[in-house]
């Protein structure tokens, strides 16, 4: 069966000033126009040669992609011919579907995230999409062949120029590294080993509430002076202080499971491992005290903004966010002589070195207290 193909750049121009490229496929009685997911500035496209002009950025790479697409079309035709199978425009479009994502990292990231979306919590998926949005706004295409140590440095500089602090930059690189590892696992070759991508610290100083500070927040939650809105905010925060559960998983929990079953089961945001947490009495009392806790949803932005106001109201002047609750659980667990391996299990850490950080924090506090002896006389 005769199959004809042709690359066509759409007249439509998107917000970035580019037009999407389609492959027009026709066979007797069947036509398809699959989107290649490649986009070009109209001035860079030569419709006569159906190629990117040599003056365009990354023209050699893009033209190689197009040649590979044409070569794949020929290969598919040959396979169908040798097997005496009928090839239609619809079938050819399906065969070509996965080609560009094995060349363009932005496309790979987007498609891979879509495939795995159901495995992630809402909060974690939101963070992944934030990283993807930054990648898509990066003013240059990112071919897998472009991912070198030089690209890593350029992208760090780019994120910093957009106002991202160092820990945020590192966190973005950590996510990119995860998807590069997925790409390598899928057989995509890179100029560098994904494991060699240097991430750096993804957290600032691990701030936590000491027992007397946590007690102040806890008493305020149960007091008659707190507003209903702040009670809901503080309820979620304190629940995490006594369970270690991340915000990304908090919003997925059901009130009925907490109160009736006294345990919750969820997939850890970062590792996707199934985890079970037993609900202690303090956490259960916090949930029981507010009927809308784990019924009404709150955005992470609103949560962090209001928890700062509550902390300031209570005279707590250190920088605080919802994630402080998780650090609070870990350090207080160690202070109460909880076991290190058990803490690793509760926190859902994949590496014991991460858990050890909290041990070092408590040990450092003990060493600082040694200075009290200087005041003896």
Rosetta blueprint (number, residue, H / E / L):
1 X L
2 X L
3 X E
4 X E
5 X E
6 X E
7 X E
8 X E
9 X E
10 X L
11 X L
12 X L
13 X L
14 X L
15 X L
16 X L
17 X L
18 X E
19 X E
20 X E
21 X E
22 X E
23 X E
24 X E
25 X E
26 X E
27 X E
28 X L
29 X L
30 X E
31 X E
32 X E
33 X E
34 X E
35 X E
36 X E
37 X E
38 X E
39 X E
40 X E
41 X E
42 X H
43 X H
44 X H
45 X E
46 X E
47 X L
48 X L
49 X L
50 X L
51 X E
52 X E
53 X L
54 X L
55 X L
56 X L
57 X L
58 X L
59 X H
60 X H
61 X H
62 X H
63 X H
64 X H
65 X H
66 X H
67 X H
68 X H
69 X H
70 X H
71 X H
72 X H
73 X H
74 X H
75 X H
76 X H
77 X H
78 X H
79 X H
80 X H
81 X H
82 X H
83 X L
84 X L
85 X L
86 X L
87 X L
88 X L
89 X H
90 X H
91 X H
92 X H
93 X H
94 X H
95 X H
96 X H
97 X L
98 X L
99 X L
100 X H
101 X H
102 X H
103 X L
104 X E
105 X H
106 X H
107 X H
108 X H
109 X H
110 X H
111 X H
112 X H
113 X H
114 X H
115 X H
116 X H
117 X H
118 X H
119 X H
120 X L
121 X L
122 X H
123 X H
124 X H
125 X H
126 X H
127 X H
128 X H
129 X H
130 X H
131 X H
132 X H
133 X H
134 X H
135 X H
136 X H
137 X H
138 X L
139 X L
140 X L
141 X L
142 X L
143 X E
144 X H
145 X H
146 X H
147 X L
148 X L
149 X H
150 X H
151 X H
152 X H
153 X H
154 X H
155 X H
156 X H
157 X H
158 X H
159 X H
160 X H
161 X H
162 X L
163 X L
164 X L
165 X L
166 X H
167 X H
168 X H
169 X H
170 X H
171 X H
172 X H
173 X H
174 X H
175 X H
176 X H
177 X H
178 X H
179 X H
180 X H
181 X H
182 X H
183 X H
184 X H
185 X H
186 X L
187 X L
188 X L
189 X L
190 X L
191 X L
192 X L
193 X L
194 X H
195 X H
196 X H
197 X L
198 X L
199 X L
200 X L
201 X L
202 X L
203 X L
204 X L
205 X L
206 X L
207 X L
208 X L
209 X L
210 X L
211 X H
212 X H
213 X H
214 X H
215 X H
216 X H
217 X H
218 X H
219 X H
220 X H
221 X H
222 X L
223 X L
224 X L
225 X L
226 X L
227 X L
228 X H
229 X H
230 X H
231 X H
232 X H
233 X H
234 X H
235 X H
236 X H
237 X H
238 X H
239 X H
240 X H
241 X H
242 X L
243 X L
244 X L
245 X L
246 X L
247 X H
248 X H
249 X H
250 X H
251 X L
252 X L
253 X L
254 X L
255 X H
256 X H
257 X H
258 X H
259 X H
260 X H
261 X H
262 X L
263 X E
264 X E
265 X E
266 X E
267 X E
268 X L
269 X L
270 X L
271 X L
272 X L
273 X L
274 X E
275 X E
276 X E
277 X E
278 X E
279 X L
280 X L
281 X H
282 X H
283 X H
284 X H
285 X H
286 X H
287 X H
288 X H
289 X H
290 X L
291 X L
292 X L
293 X L
294 X L
295 X L
296 X L
297 X L
298 X L
299 X L
300 X H
301 X H
302 X H
303 X H
304 X H
305 X H
306 X H
307 X H
308 X H
309 X H
310 X H
311 X H
312 X H
313 X H
314 X L
315 X L
316 X L
317 X L
318 X L
319 X L
320 X L
321 X L
322 X L
323 X L
324 X H
325 X H
326 X H
327 X H
328 X H
329 X H
330 X H
331 X H
332 X H
333 X H
334 X H
335 X H
336 X L
337 X L
338 X L
339 X L
340 X H
341 X H
342 X H
343 X H
344 X H
345 X H
346 X H
347 X H
348 X L
349 X L
350 X L
351 X L
352 X H
353 X H
354 X H
355 X H
356 X H
357 X H
358 X H
359 X H
360 X H
361 X H
362 X H
363 X H
364 X H
365 X H
366 X H
367 X H
368 X H
369 X H
370 X H
371 X H
372 X H
373 X H
374 X H
375 X H
376 X L
377 X L
